[in-house]
Amino acid sequence: MDTHAALYEQGKARLEALRQLAPRQQQSLVEKMQQHGISRRDFMKWSAMVTGMLALPLPFSNLVAEAAELADRVPLIWLHMAECTGCSESLVRADTPNLDSLIFDHISLEYHETLMAAAGWQAEENLEHALEAYKGRYLLAVEGAIPTANNGSFLTVGCKGHTGLEIIKHAAEGAAAIISVGTCAAFGGVQAAYPNPTGAKGVHEVVSKPVVNLGGCPPSEKNIVGTLMYFIMFGRLPALDMFNRPKWAYGARVHDNCERRGRFDAGEFVEEFGDHGAKEGYCLYKVGCKGPYTYNNCPTERFNHHTSWPVLAGHGCMGCSEPSFWDDMADFEKPLGRQLLHGLDATADTIGAVILGATVVGIGAHAVASIFAKPLEE
Amino acid sequence: MSKRVVIDPITRIEGHLRIEVEVDENNVINKAWSSSTLWRGIEVILKGRTPMDVGLIVQRICGVCTYSHYRCGTEAVENALGIQIPLNAKYLRSLMQTSLYMHDHIVHFYHLHGLDWVDVVSALSADPAKAAQVALKYADNPIAAGEGDLRAVQERVKGFVETGKLGPFANAYWGNGTYKFTPEQNLIALSHYLKALEVQRVAAEMLAIFGGKSPHPQSLVVGGVTSVRDMLSPARLQEWKQKHAIVTDFILRAYQADIVMAAEAFGTEPSVLGGVNVKNFLATNDFVLANGEFMFDQGVIMNGDLAGVSDINPDLIAEDVSHAWYTADAPQHPYDGTTIPNYTGFIERDTVYGKLPTLDGDGKYSWVKSPRYQGEPVEVGPLSCLLVSYARGNKVVVDAVNGLLARTGLPVEALFTTLGRTAARMLQTVIVAQEGLKTFDALLVNIQSDKTTFVKPNIDPNKEYVGHAMIEAPRGMLSHWIRIKNGVVENYQAVVPTTWNAGPVDANGKIGPYEASLIGLKLEDPTKPLEVIRIIHSFDPCMACSVHVMDFKGQALSEFRVSPNGQ
């Protein structure tokens, strides 16, 4: 069975259903693009780019374009829990599409505390209104972990003093889909690191619905926007890995697509920051790079309009899109070799062995990779 | 008969902030309470970890002033270990800070603070042709303010408003009498709001060039900076300079112009001509221009006495928790504090919105502690930074401040207002952008003969280390304090800008800058307290920063599971 054909049909049906809903804006996206001098051709190029990013075949770019035009039918509610606002900051840096387009032309942003004009009582009214008016239809994005210790009292939001835990449970009930944006909402993040004094948990641990997890501290703007576009297009979550991360973004190891991979294979390693190897762009494994254990598209998409990513800046990957990375991947400047990862005990000895020498590293980590790859692809 | 007003969430900030005020029969505020409603416990988590990881972890305190905690934490460890980082590393860190400021202050003014000044609905009735003429009053060559630009913006927003589905602009305070811009001025600022969304992305890319990404860059390590290849690449350096030029252009032709416009329009609006009621200011020296030379000076000003500016004495800093949700016997110095969470919850009472859970102002009511300098509350931030440098006779700052006052015709007293605080942030941005090129040039000269970016740190597990770092973050003076024992973190404390500004009343009844700034403010409509939100935003709150202040010296971790509910 051609799964892409089925998916295409599903997308078409979904968009047809969306088309039946009343537009929430009077001008169509096409009219707005004309006003802004964005040609149909530019728009199709953008759609093709998003299609490629989502790992869909090119014919889907028609669906992407159509989805963008119908995006105003999908209300988005974005909630802040125990967080640092870094994920919102990442969203603000989005360039596919530009955030202003995202707000004005694509998505109907009903609630987002960092961006919305209303405050206090009026903000709370907006939230209550959106939860009720778009029940069963809104997309719920959550930024930040949910403190659960002491009945959730380490976080309250709003005049009525509800805990974050209460708010998330309530908002999850009427959500068409839930996206945990960033490692905190996905897996608890930094506040859930040992000893997790506030009992911080990922959203999926406190609600009884499926949640798509966008790991990363923060996730790149592309992974956020791409996931939103996918939902608009198909009305459901994309294919997910064992940690509920979209495979199109988290399907490959950082190590596999790393620009310094050739150096690793050649056994050329930075021994100390700032040394000859650092200036030459040698592999960062020995100064702590966790790329071999991390699944994300950083090497291919990079950050900030493809400007850079940590490895390009000479620092190892810290594994920030993985669950419990603050505990499992530390020390961040030392090779991982002394602990288990995600309970995959069989790999521990192999990892331990690899730090013995450059040549062994090359062989050993390849072996590790093949062992890791299996459970993650299931 | 006094009435209670509850504002939660304060939106358009970083984090979770609740403000409550009590107004008299004339709607004048006579009491105010500031509370942060989130606690994350990051310093507890630091205990027992390698000092090398401290920077990466503390950076997660805040994703808006991202990099600030990264740098401060890293430098606290370097200070403890007695490491002198190479000059190139100092320059790179300074350039990253320059990039951060150019991003952060633009985003704050336009996207977080802007809608307190700009009435979006009023902009719809503007005449774009007239507005284009108005824009020329505040800049010789305004950006995104030609007639065509403005008409396009107006039509775009009009289409949006006509649907009745306002999204992020819904249910706000449009039409409030304290909005003072004309429709044309509102349209200009609205156009810049949208343009700033584009420009801030470029500023973020500046930070990513040497930092790997933004937010949460990843190129600092204890001992230096890792982005040596970017530093040695002429293409990379040029890329930074190019983006710097684009963002600086916007700062001068839009941000600066809009503040001048605001000074004119709001120059007689009472609700923005108070708001600086704690007249003690603290700032540290920062931004390396050359070896040992800084862009801004350090110092303390007490009681508004600029002539009496003195050096910071770190020993005089202490934190009081008598009204914060912690337990302690007395105010404590950051090196020696203890923190035991003691959440006491809300008290139900009548408010302008009916019965609601409210802060217990007589008891404990915030997760923010109250730092004091010599027992006194202190304001930190761009205004404090400029006042200290001004008082020190820093020529660049004196000229910038005097220039703005001359241009707007405002007296020196206008600095000590909400408007002044917002204007100071703009002036600081201009100075950082323009002077930052000196750092860039110094780096170019230095790398001709010196390519060092890192010195290897050594920790003797048998030794104990103590250290701290102070930097001037976008929201004001930030300090991190660390003890290292057995090669791992023994104790960690961050005294953060928003903690200085947002802390609750102390044991002596002295109120902090946020609460003091609201006393005497008259509200047009207490159920729609725009005036309060505007003043609080002028401080640029960053609550996640302020609410992690934690010390675990001598405490078993189990003590942190203290629970009001017996869990």
Interface residues (C-beta under 8 A of the other chain):
Chain A: R24 Q25 Q26 Q27 K32 Q35 H36 H80 A82 E83 C84 T85 G86 C87 S88 E89 S90 V92 R93 D95 N98 L99 D100 I103 F104 S108 L109 E110 H112 E113 T114 L115 M116 A117 A118 A119 G120 W121 Q122 A123 E124 E125 N126 P147 A149 N150 N151 S153 F154 L155 T156 V157 G158 C159 K160 G161 G164 G189 V190 Q191 A193 Y194 P195 N196 P197 T198 A200 C217 P218 S220 E272 F273 G274 D275 A278 K279 G281 R302 F303 N304 H305 T307 S308 W309 P310 V311 L312 A313 G314 H315 M318 W326 A330 D331 F332 E333
Chain B: V6 I7 D8 P9 I10 T11 R12 I13 E14 G15 H16 R18 T37 L38 W39 R40 G41 I42 V44 I45 R49 T50 M52 D53 L56 I57 R60 I61 C62 G63 V64 T66 V107 H111 L112 L115 V120 A152 E155 R156 G159 F160 E162 T163 K165 G167 P168 F169 A170 N171 A172 Y173 L194 L197 E198 Q200 R201 A204 E205 L207 A208 I209 F210 G211 G212 K213 S214 P215 H216 P217 Q218 S219 V221 G223 G224 T226 S227 V228 R229 D230 L232 P341 Y343 G345 F346 T351 Y353 L356 P357 K451 T452 T453 F454 K456 T527 K528 P529 I533 A544 L557 F560 R561 S563 P564 N565 Q567
